[in-house]
Amino acid sequence: MSDDVFLAGVSMTAFGKRPDDSVKSLTAEAVAEALTDAGATVADIEAAWFSNTRQPMLEGQNTVRGQIALRPLGLTGVPVVNVENACASGSTALLQAVHWLRAGAGDIALVVGVEKMVFPDRPDRVAAAFAGGTDIHDRAGVLDYIRAMGGDAPEDGRSLFMDLYAAQARAHMARFGSTQLDLAQLAAKNHTAAQHNPRSQYRTPMTAEQVLADKPIVFPFTRAMCAPVSDGAAAAVVCSARGLKRLGGEARAVRIRGCVLAGAGARDARDFDNHIGRRAALAAYEQAGVAPQDIDLAEVHDATSYAELQQIENLGLAEPGTVGARAAAGDFALGGRTPVNPSGGLVAKGHPVGATGLAQLFELTTQLRGEAGARQVGDARIAVAENGGGFLGVEEAATVVTVLEGRAA
């Protein structure tokens, strides 16, 4: 049995505020496109994984969410696994499908991530959903961490995660000399790339000066440096070599060379070398048999622009303290040495939590196929995605790093 696993079909809906859509309608849209892209039908699917985090708190659909959303599409009688792993849910769902395929349990699986997050009439529930990404029984510990890292006390009306990221950004500034301008350059790069992504929530190019002049959120962040609240879905048809042959999609398939899930460690808050993202990246590179210098492009989880800076370092794409200068030189922009977030990233493309990890893989697959149009990265062969979620102790509670290889590699 071959251990090779492939992305045969991928999809991503337009992200944004979609008041007329539901979890079911977003699921239907993403699944239909992924099946078409793979040349598959519902009858080909032998198992499914469904990523969602918000529906229980915002709508009250506490269990069997995947079974309920997929049933109207005719997907019945096959195992459906519901996955919740904070913002890393989508990529965690993919990892479970990969393990299922490598175990020989089947040959063709469906992975879906969907989130309906925009509910203007339910602000308290939306805020509680974000707060639930930390240990709700240790609120004092979370606040102590924010203060210890140089952050301010959180204010009502914004996500607690903005304060967590802001505190981390300030600590990085103190340690490595990074600046608010460094973050603005990364945000501007992503907003500018997003003009070429028709599925992105925001598509307005920005300069670093415009990013800095945007509405302040919490220092060092302005609004343009923070991911918006979004609705959307993404999906993938994942196959073994045998399943891929059955679908006849070898020419456009993308190989999953490595996929690793890491959990929060117990490191010192300023021990950047052992950050969860770094540990996940090293393990994924080892599994894939690649090194940072082999990476042609990356999609990273920039819930804030500081997170992008941090993950560029964790992935080994730049030495700590050099990201700002490298960004100013254009190394991470389209046409640069290693483009990062050519999709626009979370800050521009949007961040419907359960769909985010799969949306990253949609972008990378599109790039590795050479189908990204005006945002195409030249000669893309090897790509990496970093998708983190939640907060526990001093870092994300879960992080998945996935390495993909185009068929021409």
C-alpha positions, 0 to 999 in steps of 0.5 A, spaced: 500 500 500 502 506 498 502 512 503 502 517 498 495 522 499 493 527 494 489 533 494 484 531 488 479 537 488 479 543 492 474 549 493 473 555 497 467 560 497 467 567 497 469 570 504 465 575 507 459 577 510 454 573 507 447 574 511 443 570 506 447 564 507 447 558 512 452 553 514 448 548 510 448 553 504 455 554 505 457 547 505 453 545 499 457 551 495 463 548 497 462 541 496 459 542 489 465 545 487 470 541 490 467 535 487 467 538 480 474 540 481 476 532 483 471 529 477 468 526 483 460 525 485 457 524 492 457 517 491 465 516 490 466 519 497 467 513 502 468 518 509 467 525 511 470 530 516 467 536 518 470 542 521 466 547 525 467 551 531 461 556 532 455 553 530 454 550 537 454 557 541 451 562 535 445 557 533 445 552 538 446 546 533 451 542 538 452 535 535 452 532 529 453 538 525 457 535 519 451 529 518 446 535 518 449 539 513 452 534 508 445 530 508 441 534 504 447 533 499 446 526 498 452 524 503 448 518 507 451 512 510 458 513 510 462 515 516 462 523 518 467 525 523 466 532 526 472 536 528 473 542 533 480 544 534 479 552 534 482 556 528 486 549 526 480 545 525 480 545 518 487 542 517 486 538 523 480 535 519 485 534 513 490 530 518 485 525 520 483 524 513 490 523 511 491 518 517 485 514 515 487 514 507 494 512 509 491 506 514 488 503 508 481 504 511 478 507 504 481 511 498 477 517 497 475 522 503 471 529 503 474 534 508 469 540 509 470 547 513 465 552 514 463 557 519 457 562 519 460 567 524 456 574 522 450 575 527 450 582 528 444 581 533 448 576 537 454 580 539 455 577 546 455 570 543 460 572 538 464 575 544 463 569 548 465 564 542 472 568 541 473 568 549 472 560 549 478 559 545 482 560 552 481 557 558 475 560 561 477 557 568 483 561 568 482 568 566 486 571 571 492 567 568 491 569 561 490 576 563 497 575 567 500 573 561 498 579 557 501 584 562 507 580 563 508 580 556 507 588 556 500 588 554 494 592 556 488 590 560 483 587 555 477 592 553 470 590 552 468 590 545 474 586 541 476 579 541 481 577 547 486 574 542 487 581 539 490 583 546 494 576 546 497 577 540 499 585 541 502 582 548 506 577 544 508 583 539 510 588 544 515 582 547 518 581 540 519 588 539 523 588 546 527 582 544 528 583 537 527 590 535 521 589 530 517 595 529 510 597 528 512 599 521 514 592 520 507 589 521 504 594 517 509 592 511 506 585 512 499 587 512 500 592 506 503 586 502 497 582 503 491 587 502 495 588 495 495 581 493 488 580 495 486 585 489 487 579 485 483 574 489 476 574 487 474 570 493 477 575 498 473 579 503 477 585 502 480 587 495 483 594 496 490 595 495 494 598 501 500 602 503 504 601 509 502 608 511 495 607 509 495 601 514 498 605 520 493 610 519 487 605 519 483 605 526 487 603 532 485 597 535 490 595 540 497 597 540 501 596 535 495 593 531 490 597 527 484 594 523 488 593 517 493 588 521 487 584 524 483 579 521 475 580 520 469 576 522 467 572 516 462 567 513 465 562 508 467 555 507 472 551 503 473 543 502 477 538 499 477 531 496 483 527 498 485 521 495 490 515 496 494 513 489 488 508 488 483 513 489 486 518 485 487 513 479 479 511 480 478 519 479 482 520 473 485 526 476 493 525 476 494 531 472 492 536 477 493 532 483 497 535 489 501 531 493 501 532 501 508 530 503 507 532 510 502 534 515 503 535 523 499 537 528 503 539 535 500 541 541 501 547 546 508 546 550 510 548 557 516 553 554 518 559 557 514 565 554 520 568 551 523 561 549 522 563 541 526 557 539 521 552 542 514 555 539 509 551 537 509 553 530 517 552 530 516 545 533 510 543 528 514 546 522 521 542 524 516 535 524 513 537 518 519 538 514 522 532 517 516 528 514 516 531 508 524 531 507 524 538 505 528 544 508 526 551 509 530 553 503 526 548 499 519 552 500 517 556 494 511 559 497 507 559 504 500 561 507 500 562 514 495 564 520 495 571 520 490 573 525 494 579 526 500 581 522 504 580 528 502 572 527 505 572 520 511 575 522 512 570 528 510 564 523 515 566 517 520 566 523 517 559 525 517 556 518 525 558 517 523 563 512 527 568 515 532 569 522 528 572 528 529 580 527 530 580 520 523 579 517 521 587 517 527 588 513 526 582 508 519 585 507 521 592 506 526 588 500 519 585 497 522 578 499 515 575 501 511 579 496 509 576 489 515 576 485 519 576 491 524 570 494 518 566 498 511 569 497 507 569 503 500 569 503 499 571 496 491 569 497 491 576 501 492 572 508 487 572 513 487 580 514 484 581 507 481 574 505 477 573 511 477 568 517 471 564 517 474 559 523 472 552 521 474 554 514 481 557 514 485 551 514 482 548 508 482 555 505 490 556 505 490 549 502 485 551 496 490 557 495 496 553 495 493 547 491 491 553 486 498 556 486 502 549 485 497 547 479 499 554 476 492 556 476 492 563 480 492 568 475 494 575 476 497 572 483 501 566 481 507 565 484 512 563 478 515 556 478 511 554 484 513 547 486 513 546 494 509 550 498 507 550 506 501 552 510 501 554 517 494 554 521 494 555 529 488 555 533 486 557 540 491 559 546 493 555 552 499 557 557 504 561 552 502 559 545 497 557 541 493 550 543 494 547 536 498 548 530 498 544 524 503 545 518 502 542 512 507 541 506 505 540 499 508 538 492 506 540 485 505 534 480 511 538 476 516 538 482 
